[in-house]
């Protein structure tokens, strides 16, 4: 098969032939139809993100494709099925605290790195080997829409945070980082789940206006000034009532001040979900006042990725029409154009923009 390979940090991807994956029990082989290219891929491939990766590797976090082969323990998945390839691979030998790797992208600790040495290559290839449970049925789709279904891999991240927060229909949510790639996806997911109002703070007024245009009165944009006290009051005033939950999705380049500003808008007994990248590359730690957390009975939740069942639930939201994938503007590249796709994803980073490879 043909694949794009990262041989060393800082080198361009090399498009070369690799052996086809070999099927084992508990595994499936998928013909990749479309693979999303994350906007920060350049930071991963340069080594700037310091992700645990055993090189050389075929990168790529998630894909949409059709099943080529399944192992003998598959009872429902069949050859030819359209599937979403979930990159979050969990070890099967500890149900309570499984080691996790993001296939073709990063690993969590030494155990995750061991797991990654088996489920090693990601989706920038004509075929990929995945655990059977990570080939999640999409149902019938138009092949021409395969690339837009890749938006699910972006949506799954904030959706995992919303599930962790137990977001309820009618609640008011504040999305910190709402103008970014994952933040705007979180806005769409929250409204699809029935949020009564989403408060969207940011400094990019054009993107805030676009969010308001897309989602109407249930989306309340807030232009930030950089002053913590002023911004906190602006966010509170934008909400129709108390803010029930805050979801932070800010990237590593953001400081801790905007995270704290947003978090402290939440009501008494409210929830704050932290799943962005702030602090991952160093800098100040997040300082939330102990008395404020304790006296107001605030629940702070750390969430990395999402539970396995989130895939099927998110697919159901999309198939029902509650979650409209037509929001995403898609730019597609062939596998031979992998480096151009990576550069395009970085240059066009932002809300509702999706760069994909079509192997």
SULHU-V658878 format. One record per backbone hydrogen bond with DSSP energy under -0.5 kcal/mol. CO is the residue of the C=O (numbers start at 1). NH is the residue of the N-H. E is the energy in kcal/mol with one decimal. If there is no record, write none. Layout:
BEGIN
co->CO nh->NH e->E
co->CO nh->NH e->E
END
This chain:
BEGIN
co->1 nh->18 e->-3.3
co->2 nh->126 e->-2.1
co->3 nh->5 e->-0.5
co->3 nh->16 e->-2.4
co->5 nh->7 e->-0.8
co->5 nh->14 e->-2.6
co->6 nh->56 e->-0.6
co->6 nh->57 e->-1.9
co->8 nh->11 e->-2.0
co->13 nh->15 e->-0.5
co->14 nh->5 e->-2.6
co->14 nh->16 e->-0.8
co->16 nh->3 e->-2.7
co->24 nh->27 e->-1.3
co->26 nh->132 e->-2.1
co->27 nh->71 e->-1.6
co->28 nh->130 e->-2.7
co->29 nh->68 e->-3.2
co->29 nh->69 e->-1.6
co->30 nh->32 e->-0.7
co->30 nh->128 e->-1.9
co->31 nh->66 e->-2.0
co->34 nh->64 e->-2.8
co->35 nh->357 e->-2.8
co->36 nh->38 e->-0.6
co->37 nh->355 e->-0.5
co->38 nh->41 e->-1.9
co->40 nh->43 e->-0.7
co->40 nh->44 e->-1.5
co->41 nh->45 e->-2.9
co->42 nh->46 e->-1.6
co->43 nh->47 e->-0.6
co->43 nh->48 e->-0.8
co->43 nh->49 e->-1.8
co->44 nh->47 e->-0.7
co->45 nh->10 e->-2.6
co->47 nh->50 e->-1.2
co->51 nh->53 e->-0.8
co->53 nh->55 e->-0.9
co->57 nh->6 e->-3.3
co->57 nh->59 e->-0.8
co->58 nh->122 e->-4.3
co->59 nh->124 e->-2.3
co->60 nh->62 e->-0.9
co->60 nh->123 e->-1.0
co->63 nh->85 e->-3.3
co->64 nh->33 e->-2.3
co->64 nh->34 e->-2.1
co->65 nh->83 e->-3.0
co->66 nh->31 e->-3.2
co->67 nh->80 e->-2.6
co->69 nh->29 e->-2.5
co->71 nh->74 e->-1.5
co->78 nh->81 e->-2.1
co->81 nh->67 e->-2.4
co->82 nh->138 e->-2.6
co->82 nh->139 e->-0.8
co->83 nh->65 e->-2.2
co->83 nh->85 e->-0.6
co->84 nh->86 e->-0.9
co->84 nh->136 e->-2.6
co->85 nh->63 e->-1.1
co->85 nh->87 e->-0.5
co->87 nh->89 e->-1.2
co->87 nh->103 e->-2.9
co->88 nh->90 e->-0.5
co->89 nh->101 e->-2.3
co->99 nh->91 e->-3.0
co->100 nh->108 e->-2.2
co->101 nh->89 e->-2.8
co->101 nh->103 e->-0.9
co->102 nh->105 e->-2.6
co->102 nh->106 e->-1.8
co->104 nh->60 e->-1.3
co->106 nh->102 e->-3.4
co->107 nh->109 e->-0.8
co->108 nh->112 e->-1.3
co->109 nh->113 e->-1.9
co->110 nh->114 e->-2.1
co->111 nh->115 e->-2.1
co->112 nh->116 e->-2.0
co->113 nh->117 e->-0.9
co->114 nh->117 e->-0.7
co->115 nh->118 e->-1.4
co->115 nh->119 e->-2.1
co->118 nh->120 e->-1.8
co->120 nh->104 e->-0.7
co->123 nh->125 e->-2.2
co->124 nh->4 e->-2.8
co->126 nh->32 e->-1.9
co->128 nh->30 e->-2.5
co->130 nh->28 e->-2.7
co->131 nh->134 e->-1.9
co->132 nh->135 e->-1.4
co->134 nh->86 e->-2.7
co->134 nh->136 e->-1.0
co->135 nh->137 e->-0.5
co->136 nh->84 e->-2.8
co->142 nh->145 e->-2.7
co->143 nh->146 e->-1.3
co->145 nh->149 e->-1.7
co->146 nh->150 e->-0.6
co->147 nh->150 e->-0.9
co->148 nh->151 e->-1.8
co->149 nh->152 e->-1.8
co->150 nh->153 e->-1.4
co->150 nh->154 e->-0.7
co->151 nh->154 e->-0.6
co->151 nh->155 e->-2.7
co->152 nh->156 e->-2.4
co->154 nh->157 e->-0.9
co->154 nh->158 e->-0.8
co->155 nh->159 e->-2.3
co->156 nh->160 e->-2.1
co->157 nh->161 e->-1.3
co->158 nh->162 e->-2.3
co->159 nh->163 e->-2.3
co->160 nh->164 e->-2.1
co->161 nh->165 e->-1.8
co->162 nh->167 e->-2.1
co->163 nh->166 e->-1.0
co->168 nh->171 e->-2.0
co->171 nh->173 e->-0.5
co->171 nh->196 e->-1.6
co->171 nh->197 e->-1.4
co->172 nh->244 e->-1.3
co->172 nh->245 e->-1.5
co->173 nh->199 e->-3.1
co->174 nh->176 e->-0.7
co->174 nh->247 e->-2.8
co->175 nh->177 e->-0.6
co->175 nh->178 e->-1.0
co->175 nh->201 e->-0.7
co->176 nh->249 e->-2.8
co->177 nh->180 e->-1.8
co->179 nh->351 e->-0.6
co->180 nh->184 e->-2.4
co->181 nh->185 e->-1.1
co->182 nh->186 e->-2.0
co->183 nh->187 e->-1.9
co->184 nh->188 e->-2.0
co->185 nh->189 e->-2.5
co->186 nh->190 e->-2.6
co->187 nh->191 e->-2.2
co->188 nh->192 e->-1.9
co->189 nh->193 e->-1.7
co->190 nh->195 e->-2.3
co->191 nh->194 e->-0.9
co->194 nh->170 e->-3.1
co->197 nh->173 e->-2.6
co->198 nh->200 e->-0.5
co->198 nh->220 e->-2.8
co->199 nh->175 e->-2.3
co->199 nh->201 e->-0.6
co->200 nh->222 e->-2.2
co->201 nh->178 e->-0.6
co->202 nh->224 e->-2.3
co->203 nh->205 e->-1.1
co->204 nh->208 e->-2.2
co->205 nh->209 e->-2.3
co->206 nh->210 e->-1.8
co->207 nh->211 e->-2.4
co->208 nh->212 e->-2.1
co->209 nh->213 e->-2.1
co->210 nh->214 e->-2.4
co->211 nh->215 e->-2.2
co->212 nh->216 e->-1.9
co->215 nh->218 e->-0.8
co->216 nh->219 e->-2.0
co->218 nh->198 e->-3.0
co->218 nh->220 e->-0.6
co->219 nh->221 e->-0.6
co->220 nh->200 e->-2.6
co->222 nh->202 e->-2.0
co->222 nh->224 e->-0.5
co->226 nh->228 e->-0.6
co->227 nh->231 e->-3.0
co->228 nh->232 e->-2.4
co->229 nh->233 e->-1.9
co->230 nh->234 e->-2.2
co->231 nh->235 e->-2.2
co->232 nh->236 e->-2.0
co->233 nh->237 e->-2.5
co->234 nh->238 e->-1.6
co->235 nh->239 e->-1.0
co->236 nh->239 e->-0.5
co->242 nh->244 e->-0.7
co->243 nh->267 e->-2.8
co->244 nh->271 e->-1.8
co->245 nh->174 e->-2.3
co->246 nh->248 e->-0.5
co->246 nh->273 e->-3.1
co->247 nh->176 e->-2.6
co->247 nh->249 e->-0.5
co->248 nh->275 e->-1.8
co->250 nh->277 e->-2.9
co->250 nh->278 e->-0.7
co->251 nh->254 e->-1.8
co->252 nh->279 e->-0.5
co->255 nh->259 e->-0.5
co->256 nh->260 e->-2.5
co->257 nh->261 e->-2.7
co->258 nh->262 e->-2.1
co->259 nh->263 e->-2.7
co->260 nh->264 e->-2.2
co->262 nh->265 e->-1.8
co->263 nh->266 e->-1.5
co->265 nh->243 e->-0.5
co->267 nh->270 e->-1.8
co->270 nh->299 e->-2.4
co->271 nh->246 e->-2.2
co->272 nh->274 e->-0.5
co->272 nh->301 e->-3.3
co->273 nh->248 e->-3.0
co->273 nh->275 e->-0.6
co->274 nh->303 e->-2.1
co->277 nh->280 e->-2.1
co->279 nh->282 e->-1.4
co->286 nh->288 e->-0.7
co->289 nh->293 e->-2.2
co->290 nh->294 e->-2.8
co->291 nh->295 e->-3.0
co->292 nh->296 e->-1.5
co->293 nh->298 e->-2.3
co->294 nh->297 e->-1.1
co->296 nh->269 e->-3.3
co->298 nh->300 e->-0.6
co->299 nh->272 e->-2.8
co->299 nh->301 e->-0.5
co->301 nh->274 e->-3.1
co->303 nh->305 e->-0.6
co->307 nh->310 e->-1.8
co->308 nh->311 e->-1.3
co->309 nh->313 e->-1.6
co->310 nh->314 e->-2.7
co->311 nh->315 e->-2.4
co->312 nh->316 e->-2.0
co->313 nh->317 e->-1.6
co->314 nh->318 e->-2.0
co->315 nh->319 e->-2.8
co->316 nh->320 e->-1.9
co->317 nh->321 e->-0.6
co->317 nh->322 e->-0.9
co->317 nh->323 e->-1.8
co->318 nh->321 e->-0.8
co->322 nh->324 e->-0.6
co->323 nh->325 e->-0.8
co->324 nh->327 e->-1.3
co->325 nh->328 e->-1.5
co->328 nh->330 e->-0.6
co->329 nh->354 e->-2.9
co->331 nh->356 e->-2.4
co->333 nh->358 e->-2.9
co->334 nh->337 e->-1.6
co->335 nh->338 e->-1.5
co->337 nh->341 e->-2.4
co->338 nh->342 e->-2.1
co->339 nh->343 e->-2.1
co->340 nh->344 e->-2.4
co->341 nh->345 e->-2.6
co->342 nh->346 e->-1.7
co->343 nh->347 e->-2.2
co->344 nh->348 e->-2.1
co->346 nh->349 e->-1.0
co->350 nh->353 e->-0.9
co->352 nh->329 e->-2.5
co->354 nh->331 e->-2.6
co->355 nh->37 e->-3.1
co->356 nh->333 e->-2.1
co->357 nh->35 e->-2.4
co->357 nh->359 e->-0.6
co->358 nh->335 e->-0.6
END
